[in-house]
């Protein structure tokens, strides 16, 4: 399954990239893999992310 996410960035791509790296292990544990993340050519505040899930593993405990 492929998931496309869009988000308006108020502080640029840097904080989002940091957040992704902090949570990459959790995403992978849930069966997800980042395929693409980038901003629009003419608007650095518009982020598009594509995530692929080879399988969806639901957590047994809530992530906080």
C-alpha positions in Angstrom: 0.0 0.0 0.0 1.3 3.5 -0.9 0.3 6.5 1.2 0.6 10.1 0.0 0.8 12.8 2.7 0.7 16.5 2.2 1.6 19.1 4.8 2.1 22.9 5.0 5.4 23.6 6.6 5.7 26.7 8.7 9.3 26.2 9.8 10.8 24.8 6.6 11.9 21.2 5.8 14.6 21.0 8.5 12.4 20.4 11.5 10.3 17.8 9.5 13.5 16.0 8.4 14.7 15.9 12.1 11.3 14.5 13.2 11.4 11.8 10.5 14.9 10.7 11.5 13.8 10.5 15.2 10.8 8.3 14.2 12.2 6.3 11.4 12.6 3.1 13.5 9.0 3.3 14.6 7.8 3.8 11.0 9.9 0.8 9.9 8.6 -1.3 12.8 5.1 -0.6 11.6 6.0 -1.9 8.1 6.5 1.5 6.5 9.3 2.9 4.4 9.8 6.5 3.2 9.8 6.5 -0.6 9.9 10.3 -1.2 9.8 13.5 0.7 10.1 16.9 -0.9 8.7 20.4 -1.3 7.1 21.9 -4.4 9.4 23.5 -6.9 7.8 27.0 -6.4 6.7 26.8 -2.8 9.1 25.4 -0.1 6.2 25.4 2.4 4.3 22.6 0.6 5.6 19.2 1.6 4.7 15.9 -0.2 5.6 12.6 1.3 5.1 9.1 -0.1 5.3 6.1 2.3 5.1 2.5 1.2 3.8 -0.2 3.5 4.7 -3.8 2.6 2.7 -4.9 5.5 0.8 -3.0 8.2 1.8 -4.0 11.7 -0.4 -2.4 14.3 1.3 -1.6 17.6 0.4 -3.6 20.7 1.0 -0.6 22.8 0.2 3.0 21.9 3.0 5.2 20.7 3.2 8.5 22.6 
